[in-house]
Amino acid sequence: MPASRSARRTADPPPRSRSLLPLVLIGLLAVIAVVVVALPASIVTRVLPPMVRAEDFSGSLWHGSAGRISVAGRDAGALEWRLHPASLIELAADADIHWVKIGFVIDAAVRVDRHGFHAHDIAGGGPLEDLRDFGVAAGWNGAATLTLSDLAGDFERLTAAAGDVAVAHLYSAQFAGGADLGGYDLHLGSNAVDADGNVSAELKDTGGPLDVQSTLRVDAKQRTATLGGTLAERPGVPAALAQQIDGLSQLRGHDTRGRIPIDFEFSY
């Protein structure tokens, strides 16, 4: 029995207005692309938080750079970015960034929208002393390496973090006569950040005079960090460091494995 005319009508293509939607989107993307290429890089100053200042711009909004950035009056280095215009349709900004602070360099892919920020494929590193303007590791020296797969926040606190932050040849002139304390790795697992923005991470040595097994916990509300765990000396520990460890062992004693318990708390 041949198909009825009404049946054929139900199989007709969608209205012409719907078929034009892809063309409209393509046109809109083209307009956005032209706009972001034409606008100067300095336009980003209009959306920066009050505590952030940027100067010495070059390039465009799409691919530009700021040669001088400061956060709360502190030198924050320079930033280069390459924007993905399609994200602007979603009222968001997706960009690949390249950040430099003297010898410290970080590359990442970042998305920022009204809910917060989300960065991934974060990789880089450099001398710890180049971060002193931020109050990071004041008085300490070494080479840091960042390999983070995920970092997110809602502009008030962290909501996610995963990856590793490692440091090698760590030393301070004010501790153990400047002895090389070796290398350490701070590992953030997939559940490192809880619902309140508190962070828990494992801190272990990667070789050196000290065998360290510990956990770092950061209280976002109280702005305190607690390092707890144990440590033990390795053969060949420098004399100045051995003296420091001996003093610590007299205060803390040893556990059943012969290791020294550690429990430090500090504010940030």
SVG drawing of the C-alpha trace seen along z (x, -y; Angstrom):
<svg xmlns="http://www.w3.org/2000/svg" viewBox="-2 -50 82 52">
<polyline fill="none" stroke="black" stroke-width="0.4" points="0.0,0.0 1.6,-3.4 2.5,-5.8 0.0,-8.5 0.6,-12.1 0.4,-13.1 3.1,-10.5 5.4,-12.1 4.8,-15.5 6.0,-14.4 9.3,-13.4 9.8,-16.8 13.0,-18.7 12.9,-21.2 11.8,-24.8 14.2,-26.9 14.9,-29.1 16.4,-26.2 18.6,-25.3 20.1,-28.8 21.2,-28.5 24.6,-27.0 25.3,-29.8 24.2,-32.4 26.6,-30.9 29.4,-30.9 28.7,-34.5 28.6,-35.4 32.0,-33.7 33.5,-35.6 32.3,-38.9 33.7,-38.1 37.0,-37.0 37.3,-40.3 36.5,-42.3 39.0,-40.5 41.7,-40.9 41.0,-44.6 40.7,-45.5 44.0,-46.4 45.4,-44.2 45.0,-47.1 41.3,-46.6 41.7,-43.9 42.3,-46.6 38.6,-47.2 37.9,-43.7 40.8,-43.4 40.1,-43.2 41.0,-46.4 44.1,-44.8 45.5,-43.9 47.3,-46.4 48.8,-45.8 50.9,-48.0 53.2,-47.9 50.7,-46.2 51.4,-45.0 49.4,-43.0 45.6,-42.6 42.9,-41.2 43.2,-38.0 47.0,-37.6 48.6,-40.1 50.8,-40.6 51.3,-42.8 54.9,-43.5 54.3,-44.6 51.7,-43.2 51.3,-43.9 49.0,-42.3 48.3,-44.3 51.4,-46.4 53.7,-43.4 55.6,-42.8 53.8,-39.8 56.0,-39.6 54.7,-39.6 51.9,-37.7 51.3,-36.7 47.9,-35.2 46.2,-33.8 42.4,-34.0 39.9,-31.5 37.2,-33.7 34.5,-31.0 34.3,-31.0 33.0,-34.6 29.7,-33.3 29.3,-31.5 30.3,-34.7 33.6,-33.1 37.2,-33.6 39.4,-30.6 43.0,-31.3 46.5,-29.8 48.8,-31.8 52.6,-32.2 53.6,-33.8 57.2,-34.9 58.6,-36.2 62.3,-36.7 63.4,-33.1 60.2,-31.5 58.0,-30.5 54.5,-28.8 52.4,-27.8 48.7,-26.8 45.3,-26.7 42.8,-28.8 39.0,-29.4 37.4,-32.3 33.7,-32.9 31.3,-34.5 31.5,-31.4 35.3,-31.4 38.4,-30.1 39.6,-26.7 43.2,-26.0 44.6,-22.8 47.9,-21.5 49.8,-23.8 53.6,-23.2 56.7,-25.2 59.0,-26.2 62.1,-28.1 64.1,-29.5 62.2,-29.8 63.9,-33.1 62.1,-34.7 58.8,-34.3 59.9,-36.3 57.7,-39.3 54.7,-37.1 56.1,-36.1 56.6,-32.5 59.3,-30.5 60.9,-33.7 64.6,-33.1 64.6,-29.7 66.4,-28.8 65.9,-25.9 64.5,-25.0 60.7,-24.4 58.8,-22.5 55.0,-22.6 53.0,-19.8 49.3,-20.4 46.5,-18.8 43.8,-20.8 43.4,-24.0 40.0,-25.7 38.4,-28.3 35.4,-30.5 37.4,-33.7 37.1,-33.2 38.7,-29.8 40.0,-26.8 37.5,-24.2 39.9,-21.7 43.6,-21.0 45.5,-18.0 49.1,-17.4 52.6,-17.9 54.8,-20.7 58.4,-19.6 61.5,-21.4 65.2,-20.4 68.3,-21.5 66.4,-23.2 68.4,-25.3 68.4,-28.4 71.3,-30.3 69.5,-30.6 69.0,-26.8 71.7,-24.2 74.4,-26.5 72.9,-26.5 73.1,-22.7 71.5,-21.2 68.3,-19.5 67.7,-17.6 64.4,-17.4 60.7,-17.2 57.5,-16.5 54.0,-17.9 51.4,-15.6 47.8,-16.7 45.4,-13.9 42.1,-14.1 40.3,-14.8 42.9,-17.2 40.4,-20.0 37.3,-19.5 33.9,-21.4 35.2,-24.1 38.3,-24.8 40.7,-23.1 43.6,-21.3 45.4,-18.0 48.5,-16.9 51.3,-14.3 54.8,-15.7 57.7,-13.3 61.4,-13.6 62.8,-12.8 66.4,-12.2 68.8,-14.0 69.9,-13.8 66.4,-13.5 63.8,-10.7 60.5,-12.6 57.0,-11.2 54.4,-13.7 51.0,-15.4 50.3,-19.0 46.9,-20.3 45.8,-23.9 42.8,-25.4 41.3,-28.0 39.2,-29.8 41.8,-30.0 44.6,-30.6 46.9,-28.2 48.9,-25.2 49.9,-22.1 52.7,-19.8 52.6,-16.5 54.5,-13.2 57.9,-11.7 61.5,-12.1 64.8,-10.2 68.4,-11.0 70.2,-9.3 73.9,-8.4 76.2,-11.2 73.9,-14.0 75.9,-17.3 77.2,-18.0 75.2,-21.3 72.0,-19.5 72.7,-16.6 72.9,-19.0 69.5,-20.5 68.0,-17.0 69.5,-16.0 67.9,-19.0 64.6,-18.1 64.8,-14.5 65.4,-15.6 62.2,-17.5 60.1,-15.0 61.7,-11.7 61.5,-8.7 58.6,-6.5 58.7,-2.7 60.4,-2.7 63.1,-5.0 61.7,-8.0 61.2,-11.5 57.6,-12.8 57.1,-16.3 54.1,-18.6 54.5,-22.2 51.8,-24.9 52.2,-28.2 50.0,-31.0 49.9,-32.5"/>
</svg>
